[in-house]
Structure formats: C-alpha cells, structure tokens
Amino acid sequence: MVVTPSSLFALAVLRHRQPWNWSLHCAALVLFCLTLLSHSYLMLAASLILLGVGFFELRLDEPPENRWFRFARRGVEWEKDWSAAPWNRVKWARLLFALLVAGGAVWALWVRELAALMLLAGFAVLARVVRQNREKGIDP
C-alpha cells in the first residue's frame, strides 16, 4: 500500500472531524495560547503532543450529550461547510482577516500586551452582538 501525503492529509482531516478529536484540538489551541502568554517550552511541548494525539483514532465511547459536544458538532459542521465552499473573493477576504486577527492575537499574547488583548476581546463581543441583532431582524 502506497501512502501519499494527500492520503495522509485526508485521513488527518477525517479524524479531526470527530467530536473527541476536535475537542482535543481546541484544548491544544487554548494550551498554546497559555504557552505564548507564559513563554514556557514545557507547555509548548504539551500543546504539540495534545495536537498530535487529536489526529489518532481514539476508540472512545460516543460523546455525551452536553453543551460542549453540541458546540463541537456545530464546529465540525461549520468547518465542513467552509471547506466545501468555493474559493471566491469573500472566502479569501475572510481567511486573510482571520489570519490577520490570529497574528495580532499571537503577537499580543507573546508580548503580553493587555490593551491589544482587550481590544480583540471587545471586537469579538461586538461582532457577536451584531450577528445576534441581524438574526433577530434588527438592522445595525
């Protein structure tokens, strides 16, 4: 059996799209943010190990029905829909904006810039309020 990089990538994506594995990847992301904040190589190793474990086939029971796993299932579905969408200007703009915000967050965590972190949190809250208002029919 020949293993190609594309088949490995497809297998990794398939395993990532399971609620337990997606949860491990979210935990690795949170731990990586704490790593940037504390400048700890040990936490960096732990976050990379946790990220790697998330790509293995975890033979665990079905996830319980609670708020976190409902969120994980919605996140997996959103990710599937996003990756299936065609690459147009809107998708590229959203990707570039997300990369810019992620880069700003990494910088703010690394230099421990509290004002920038609070600014990012404030923008996230405002974006959520605008989205909820649009869902309720309120024009901003």
N, C-alpha and C positions, 0 to 999 in steps of 0.2 A: 504494500500500500504506500503510495507516494503522498507525502504530506507537503502541501504548498502553503505559503504564507496566507493566501486568500482563504484556504480551508481552515487554517488556524484562527484567522480573524472571524470567520463566520461562526466557528464553534465558540469562541470567546463571547461574541455578541449574543449568541443563543443562550449561553449560560448566564450572562449578565442580565438578561431579561427575565429572570426568575425572581420572585419577591425576596427570598432569603439572600440571594447574591446581590441584588440591588440594595438591600439593607446594609450588607457588609461594605459595599462601595460608598454608600452615604456616610457610614461610620468612619471609613478611611478618609473621606474628604473632611469631615469635622476634625479628626485627629491631625490631618495635615495642616489645617488652619491653626490649630493649637501649636503645632510644630513651628510654624512660621512665627507665631507670637512669642514662643519661648526660646527659639533658636536651639532646639535640642536635637542632636543627632540620633539619640535613642528613640525619641518619638517619631522621627523621620523613618527609621528602620521599621518601627511598629506599624506605621501607617502604610508603608510599602508592602509589608507582609500581609496586612489586612486586605489591601487592594488585590494582591495576588491570590489570596485564599478565595476571594469573591469570584474568581474565574474557574474554580474547580467545581466538579459536580458534587454538590452537597446532598447526601442522601438523608434528608431530614423529613419529618412529617409535614403535612400540609400546614401552612402558616395559620395561626389562629385568626379569627375574625375580630379585628380590633381597628382602632383608628390608624395606627401606623401602617399596617399592611394594606388597608384601603388606600392610603396615600401612596404606598409603594406600587400597588397595582395601577393606580391612575398615572403615576410617574412613568411606569413601563409602557403603558398605552400611549401616553403623550410622546414618549421617545420613539416608539414605533411609527406613529403618525408623522412625526417630524422627519424621520429618516426616509420615509416613503414619499414625502412631498418633493416635487421637482425643484431643482436649483434655479431659482429666479432671483431678481434683484431684491425682493423683500426678504427671502431666506438668507441671502448673503449679507444684507444690512443687519438683520437680527443676529447673525453669527458674529459679525465684526463688532457689533455693540456688546454682545455677551463677552467676547474676548477682551474688549477694552475694559469693561467693568471688572472682569476677573483679574486682569493685570493690575488694575488700580487697587483691588482688594488685596492681592498678594503683596504689592508694594506697601500698602497701609499696614498690613499685619507685620511685615518684616521690619519696618522702621518704627513700629508701634505708634503710628500717627492716629491718635484718638479722634481728632476732628474729622479726618477723612473717613474713618470707620463710621462715625455717627452720621456723616453726610450720606454715605452709601445706605445705611440703615433707614435714614429718613426718606431717601428716594424710593427705597423698596416699599415702605409703608404708603407713600403717596401713589405709587403705581398700583398697589393693591386696592386702595380706596377708589381710584379712577376706574379700575376694572369692575369693582362691585357696583359702582354707580351706573356704569354702562349696562350691566346685567339687569339692574332694576329699572332701566329706562330713563335715568337722569342724565341729561346732556351736560358735560363739564364746561 
